[in-house]
Amino acid sequence: MTKQRILLALGAMAVLITLPLAVIGLKGQSLIGIVLPYLALGFFLLGFIGRLILWARSPVPFRIVTTCGQGKSLPWIKANPLENPSGTPGVLARMAGEILLFRSLFRNTKFDLNGDRLGYDSAKWLWFFALVFHWSLFVILVRHLRFFLEPVGPWVTGLALLDGFLEISSPPLFLTNIAILLGLSFLLLRRLLSAKLRYISLFSDYFAVLLLGGIVATGILMRHFYPVDILAIKALARGWASFTPVLPQDLSPLFYVHIFLISCLLVWFPASKLMHLGGVFLSPTRNLAGNSRSKRHVNPWNAPVKVHPYKDYENEFRAQMKTAGLPVEEN
């Protein structure tokens, strides 16, 4: 079953790479270079926003915060405002650490066999390469803004200069290009080499890594091995942004493969596990304050019931309580 999933993912990638080449062979460059990007972007926006709205409308009657620290309670008990925040500032700080630094993944451990005993081991490599991959992808996306902006902002130019400061090769080799390949390679090899992960990995898990790898690989090939007309691509990108695209002549087939893979990623994104990009902001285990000890949270799904608070109970049975010698709050 595992081999079938891997082969199916490889087969799907082979189809996605071959299909645009076949289309441009039939003079369908406009379909790949103009029509499909707009359709894919529209599908992505509708799917992404729709999933966020669906999640945002899901009621969360109770505080189900995932914590690993002492919550705020009595004054003499020291609380951990970051790991178990009781207010909005702590929640914002915790979310920032989760989104920017993957703090929960940093604490991740693996349960494995050490010799003849089972025990917990560190899993910091997963945290490191996941951080490398996500930050590299972010920098690459920001760098690509130079194709859409005129004039290009100094923050985009400065980031590109910093990314290629080693000035290896011509054009300069971006460090993030190497880093994202290393991150994707680790994530793929981790699933292939671990028997436990192979058992639980689905087709979508392999396909996501291969699709992202295909996009990165075609981008690197166009930059360093099969150069393309950057000015023509910039003109096309600005045409996309202004809704007046004009397809340049004699663009490399590799460019059409690159665009087609990106379009496929946009279409597939809202229905895949990659939606954790938006889901992390709406996760009630992360974005809620752990204030259940100081504030009562009532489940709106509960059927209305008649309650009998202690004050009413004491008013009803005060005489009997006094006779029995029980303490009362009011005489």
C-alpha positions, -999 to 999 in steps of 0.1 A, spaced: 0 0 0 28 24 9 46 18 -25 13 23 -43 9 57 -26 44 68 -35 41 56 -71 7 73 -74 22 106 -62 52 102 -87 27 93 -115 6 124 -107 37 146 -109 47 131 -142 13 139 -156 14 174 -143 48 180 -159 39 164 -192 4 180 -196 16 216 -200 42 205 -225 15 188 -245 -8 218 -243 19 243 -256 27 218 -283 -9 223 -294 -5 261 -294 -22 264 -260 2 289 -244 -26 313 -236 -45 287 -217 -15 279 -195 -1 314 -192 -32 335 -189 -65 316 -184 -53 290 -159 -35 314 -135 -67 335 -131 -89 304 -126 -64 289 -101 -61 322 -81 -99 326 -80 -104 290 -68 -77 295 -42 -92 327 -28 -127 312 -27 -116 280 -12 -92 296 13 -117 322 25 -145 296 26 -125 273 49 -117 302 72 -153 313 74 -164 277 81 -138 274 109 -146 308 123 -183 300 126 -176 268 145 -187 274 181 -161 270 208 -181 270 241 -153 260 264 -116 270 267 -97 241 253 -63 257 254 -33 234 251 -9 244 279 24 233 293 26 258 321 9 269 353 -23 289 348 -31 321 367 -49 313 399 -40 323 435 -17 353 440 11 333 456 12 307 428 35 318 401 18 316 367 34 312 333 19 340 311 34 327 279 27 290 281 -7 294 298 -18 330 291 -48 344 309 -52 375 287 -49 389 252 -12 400 254 -1 366 265 -22 350 237 -6 373 211 29 365 223 22 328 224 7 329 188 37 349 176 61 323 190 40 295 174 37 311 140 72 325 137 93 300 156 72 268 158 76 266 196 53 236 200 72 217 173 105 226 191 93 207 222 82 177 200 97 143 210 96 109 194 88 76 211 112 50 198 132 19 207 166 26 223 184 -7 224 161 -30 242 140 -3 259 114 21 247 120 58 255 116 93 243 142 110 221 146 145 208 130 155 175 148 188 170 157 180 134 121 181 124 117 215 140 149 228 123 141 217 88 105 227 91 116 262 101 141 263 73 115 253 47 88 277 58 111 307 62 128 300 29 94 298 12 84 331 27 116 348 16 111 334 -19 76 346 -21 87 381 -11 115 381 -36 90 373 -64 72 405 -57 99 422 -79 81 407 -109 48 425 -100 60 458 -86 73 488 -105 93 504 -90 105 476 -69 105 485 -32 138 487 -15 128 461 11 123 436 -17 156 445 -34 174 445 0 161 411 9 172 397 -25 207 412 -20 209 397 15 197 363 2 224 362 -25 251 380 -6 276 352 -12 275 360 -50 282 325 -60 277 320 -98 261 344 -121 233 352 -116 239 349 -78 228 318 -61 201 325 -35 206 308 -2 169 302 2 168 281 -30 193 257 -14 177 259 20 142 251 7 155 221 -12 172 208 19 140 213 39 118 195 13 144 167 10 144 161 47 106 161 50 104 136 21 132 113 33 117 113 68 85 98 55 103 73 32 129 61 58 107 58 89 85 27 89 59 44 113 56 74 90 53 53 59 25 34 75 4 66 82 14 87 52 -12 92 26 -10 100 -11 -16 137 -3 15 138 21 39 126 -7 21 147 -34 24 179 -14 62 176 -10 67 165 -46 46 193 -60 64 219 -39 97 204 -50 87 205 -86 79 242 -84 112 249 -67 132 228 -91 118 244 -122 124 278 -107 161 270 -100 165 254 -135 151 286 -151 175 308 -131 207 289 -134 206 263 -162 180 272 -188 178 310 -186 145 328 -195 138 363 -205 133 380 -171 120 413 -186 93 394 -206 82 375 -175 81 407 -155 59 423 -183 36 392 -181 34 394 -143 26 431 -143 -1 423 -169 -16 397 -146 -17 422 -118 -34 449 -139 -57 424 -157 -42 432 -190 -18 403 -196 0 400 -229 18 367 -235 54 372 -247 67 352 -276 92 323 -273 89 318 -236 107 286 -224 85 255 -220 100 252 -185 83 285 -176 49 270 -186 56 239 -165 65 262 -136 33 282 -139 12 251 -144 25 235 -112 19 267 -93 -17 268 -106 -22 232 -95 -9 241 -61 -33 270 -58 -63 248 -68 -53 220 -45 -43 241 -15 -77 248 1 -86 211 3 -52 199 15 -33 198 48 -15 229 36 -45 249 49 -27 249 82 -14 282 69 -48 297 78 -59 272 104 -31 280 128 -47 315 134 -81 299 142 -70 270 164 -88 273 197 -61 253 214 -37 282 206 -57 314 202 -77 313 235 -67 326 269 -67 300 297 -90 319 320 -114 291 330 -104 296 367 -114 333 367 -144 333 343 -173 310 338 -179 298 303 -214 285 296 -220 260 268 -246 276 245 -257 241 234 -269 231 268 -307 229 272 -320 256 296 -323 243 331 -335 258 364 -305 263 387 -305 266 424 -276 287 435 -262 286 470 -277 319 480 -312 306 473 -304 273 490 -293 291 521 -324 313 521 -345 283 519 -328 262 545 -312 288 568 -333 278 599 -325 242 595 -288 249 589 -286 270 621 -304 243 641 -279 217 628 -250 240 637 -239 246 601 -223 279 592 -243 304 572 -232 335 553 -262 356 564 -279 354 598 
